[in-house]
Amino acid sequence: MATFVITGCNRGIGLELVRQLDARGDDVVGVCRQSSEALDALGIRVIDGIDVSTDEGVARLAAALGEGSIDVLINNAGILRRDQLDELDFDAIAEQFRVNTLGPLRVTKALLQNLHDGSKVAIVTSRMGSIADNSSGGYYGYRISKAAVNMIGMTLARDLEPHGIAVALLHPGMVATDMTGGQGIDPENAARGLIERIDELGMETSGSFWHAEGYVLPW
């Protein structure tokens, strides 16, 4: 049994990750800004009131976890604001950067004391952060935030390598959640693929950018 800490788990992919990991017997701690009936119904430990985009929020998370050991940290919390070149909202772009990019870095740094040799850090990113794969444009804030968090993930992989901590950047696919307006694959299938990739993660693959289906994505 491994101990997982998962951010952004009150709905969507995060909720499904919690459900599947709990069902197979892992010890799961769910972290979110506000819990949900579906999350509460699972009966796991929930730490709510946590805003990963602020120093105060992650400090509260670290205090709530205390010295508890974390085997796998999944940075899943994220937001998407749709935009195009002729209707840019720079405040919304900055908001996505704070949550999607700096959030995983803040959380990981705050919880370094809880990680150990053999721990894993997973960042749920998106292929929309791939420069090589950008063939449609648009979504400036989301793309920027995900491209930047990919760099954070790679840098974390380098810095945490001496400590035996592996890092994965994971694209779940186009998943039917509130974020995507219900379009895409079922969250159950996406979460299953993410868990498989995390289970397979080791130091030899640390820093890679994976699709949940199991293949490497271009930067």
C-alpha positions as CSV (number, residue, x, y, z in Angstrom):
1,M,0.0,0.0,0.0
2,A,1.3,3.4,-1.0
3,T,0.4,6.8,0.3
4,F,-0.8,9.2,-2.4
5,V,-1.5,12.9,-2.1
6,I,-3.6,14.3,-4.9
7,T,-4.5,18.0,-5.5
8,G,-7.6,19.1,-7.4
9,C,-9.6,16.0,-6.5
10,N,-13.1,17.1,-5.8
11,R,-14.3,16.3,-9.4
12,G,-13.2,15.2,-12.8
13,I,-9.9,13.3,-13.3
14,G,-8.8,14.0,-9.7
15,L,-11.9,12.5,-8.3
16,E,-11.5,9.4,-10.5
17,L,-7.9,9.1,-9.5
18,V,-8.9,9.1,-5.8
19,R,-11.6,6.5,-6.5
20,Q,-9.5,4.0,-8.3
21,L,-6.5,4.3,-6.0
22,D,-8.7,4.0,-2.9
23,A,-10.4,1.0,-4.4
24,R,-7.2,-0.9,-4.9
25,G,-6.2,-0.3,-1.3
26,D,-3.8,2.7,-1.4
27,D,-3.8,5.3,1.3
28,V,-5.2,8.5,-0.4
29,V,-5.2,12.0,0.8
30,G,-7.4,14.3,-1.3
31,V,-6.5,18.0,-1.5
32,C,-8.9,20.7,-2.9
33,R,-10.2,24.2,-2.4
34,Q,-13.7,22.9,-1.7
35,S,-14.8,19.3,-1.2
36,S,-17.7,17.7,-3.0
37,E,-20.4,15.2,-2.1
38,A,-18.8,12.7,-4.4
39,L,-15.4,13.1,-2.8
40,D,-16.8,13.0,0.8
41,A,-18.7,9.8,-0.1
42,L,-15.4,7.9,-0.7
43,G,-14.5,8.2,3.0
44,I,-10.8,9.1,2.4
45,R,-8.9,11.9,4.2
46,V,-9.7,15.2,2.6
47,I,-7.8,18.4,3.2
48,D,-9.9,21.2,1.8
49,G,-9.6,25.0,1.8
50,I,-6.2,24.7,0.0
51,D,-5.4,27.2,-2.8
52,V,-2.3,25.8,-4.5
53,S,-1.7,29.2,-6.2
54,T,-0.7,30.9,-3.0
55,D,2.1,30.5,-0.5
56,E,-0.4,30.6,2.4
57,G,-2.4,27.8,0.8
58,V,0.5,25.4,0.4
59,A,1.8,26.3,3.9
60,R,-1.6,25.1,5.3
61,L,-1.3,21.9,3.3
62,A,2.2,21.2,4.6
63,A,1.0,21.9,8.2
64,A,-2.0,19.6,7.8
65,L,0.2,16.7,6.5
66,G,2.8,17.2,9.2
67,E,5.7,14.7,8.9
68,G,3.6,12.1,7.1
69,S,5.5,10.3,4.4
70,I,4.3,10.6,0.8
71,D,5.0,7.9,-1.7
72,V,3.3,9.6,-4.7
73,L,2.4,13.3,-5.1
74,I,0.0,14.0,-7.9
75,N,-0.2,17.7,-8.9
76,N,-3.5,17.6,-10.7
77,A,-5.2,20.9,-9.8
78,G,-5.6,23.1,-12.9
79,I,-7.9,25.5,-14.7
80,L,-8.6,26.4,-18.3
81,R,-9.8,29.7,-19.7
82,R,-10.6,29.8,-23.4
83,D,-9.1,32.7,-25.3
84,Q,-8.1,33.7,-28.9
85,L,-5.8,36.4,-30.1
86,D,-8.5,38.9,-30.7
87,E,-10.0,38.5,-27.2
88,L,-7.1,38.1,-24.8
89,D,-7.7,38.5,-21.1
90,F,-4.3,39.0,-19.5
91,D,-5.6,38.6,-16.0
92,A,-7.1,35.2,-16.9
93,I,-3.7,34.2,-18.5
94,A,-1.9,35.2,-15.3
95,E,-4.5,33.2,-13.2
96,Q,-3.8,30.1,-15.3
97,F,-0.1,30.6,-14.8
98,R,-0.5,30.9,-11.0
99,V,-2.6,27.7,-10.8
100,N,-1.3,25.5,-13.6
101,T,2.4,26.4,-13.5
102,L,3.4,27.8,-10.2
103,G,0.9,25.6,-8.3
104,P,2.7,22.3,-8.9
105,L,6.0,24.0,-8.1
106,R,4.7,25.5,-4.8
107,V,3.1,22.2,-3.7
108,T,6.2,20.1,-4.5
109,K,8.6,22.5,-2.8
110,A,6.3,22.7,0.3
111,L,6.1,18.9,0.6
112,L,9.8,18.1,-0.1
113,Q,10.2,17.1,3.6
114,N,7.5,14.4,3.1
115,L,9.1,12.9,0.0
116,H,11.8,10.2,0.3
117,D,14.1,8.0,-1.8
118,G,11.7,6.1,-4.0
119,S,8.9,8.7,-4.0
120,K,7.3,9.9,-7.2
121,V,6.0,13.3,-8.3
122,A,3.4,13.4,-11.1
123,I,2.3,16.6,-12.8
124,V,-0.9,16.4,-14.8
125,T,-0.1,18.6,-17.8
126,S,-1.4,18.7,-21.4
127,R,-0.2,18.1,-24.9
128,M,-1.5,21.6,-25.5
129,G,1.7,22.7,-23.8
130,S,3.7,21.0,-26.5
131,I,5.4,23.5,-28.9
132,A,5.9,20.9,-31.6
133,D,2.3,19.6,-31.4
134,N,0.7,23.1,-31.7
135,S,-1.1,23.0,-35.0
136,S,-4.3,24.9,-34.2
137,G,-3.3,28.0,-32.2
138,G,-5.5,29.8,-29.7
139,Y,-5.8,29.0,-25.9
140,Y,-2.8,31.3,-25.2
141,G,-3.1,31.2,-21.4
142,Y,-3.6,27.5,-21.1
143,R,-0.8,26.6,-23.6
144,I,1.6,29.0,-22.0
145,S,0.9,27.7,-18.5
146,K,1.3,24.0,-19.6
147,A,4.5,24.6,-21.6
148,A,6.0,26.3,-18.6
149,V,5.0,23.6,-16.2
150,N,6.6,21.1,-18.5
151,M,9.9,22.9,-18.0
152,I,9.3,22.9,-14.2
153,G,8.7,19.1,-14.3
154,M,12.0,18.6,-16.2
155,T,13.9,20.8,-13.9
156,L,12.4,19.1,-10.8
157,A,13.5,15.7,-12.3
158,R,17.1,17.0,-12.5
159,D,17.1,18.5,-9.0
160,L,15.4,15.5,-7.4
161,E,17.4,12.8,-9.1
162,P,20.1,12.8,-6.4
163,H,17.4,12.1,-3.8
164,G,16.0,9.2,-5.7
165,I,12.7,10.9,-6.5
166,A,11.3,10.4,-10.0
167,V,9.1,13.0,-11.8
168,A,6.6,12.4,-14.6
169,L,4.7,14.9,-16.8
170,L,1.4,13.3,-17.8
171,H,-1.2,14.2,-20.4
172,P,-4.5,12.5,-19.6
173,G,-6.0,12.9,-23.1
174,M,-9.0,15.0,-24.0
175,V,-11.2,14.1,-21.0
176,A,-15.0,14.7,-20.6
177,T,-15.0,17.0,-17.6
178,D,-16.4,20.4,-16.7
179,M,-13.2,21.9,-17.9
180,T,-13.7,20.5,-21.4
181,G,-17.5,21.1,-21.5
182,G,-18.1,17.3,-21.3
183,Q,-16.2,16.5,-24.5
184,G,-13.7,13.7,-24.7
185,I,-13.0,10.3,-23.2
186,D,-14.4,9.0,-19.9
187,P,-12.5,10.2,-16.8
188,E,-12.4,6.6,-15.6
189,N,-10.3,5.5,-18.6
190,A,-8.1,8.6,-18.4
191,A,-7.4,8.0,-14.7
192,R,-6.6,4.4,-15.3
193,G,-4.0,5.3,-17.9
194,L,-2.4,7.9,-15.6
195,I,-2.2,5.4,-12.8
196,E,-0.5,2.9,-15.1
197,R,2.1,5.5,-16.1
198,I,2.7,6.5,-12.5
199,D,3.1,2.8,-11.4
200,E,5.7,2.3,-14.2
201,L,7.6,5.5,-13.5
202,G,11.2,5.0,-12.4
203,M,14.4,7.0,-12.3
204,E,15.3,5.8,-15.8
205,T,12.2,7.5,-17.2
206,S,12.1,10.5,-14.9
207,G,11.5,13.8,-16.7
208,S,9.6,12.3,-19.6
209,F,6.4,13.8,-21.1
210,W,3.9,10.9,-21.4
211,H,0.4,10.5,-22.9
212,A,-1.7,8.4,-20.5
213,E,-1.9,5.8,-23.3
214,G,1.8,5.1,-22.8
215,Y,3.7,6.9,-25.5
216,V,6.1,9.9,-25.2
217,L,4.9,13.3,-26.4
218,P,7.1,15.8,-28.2
219,W,8.2,19.0,-26.4
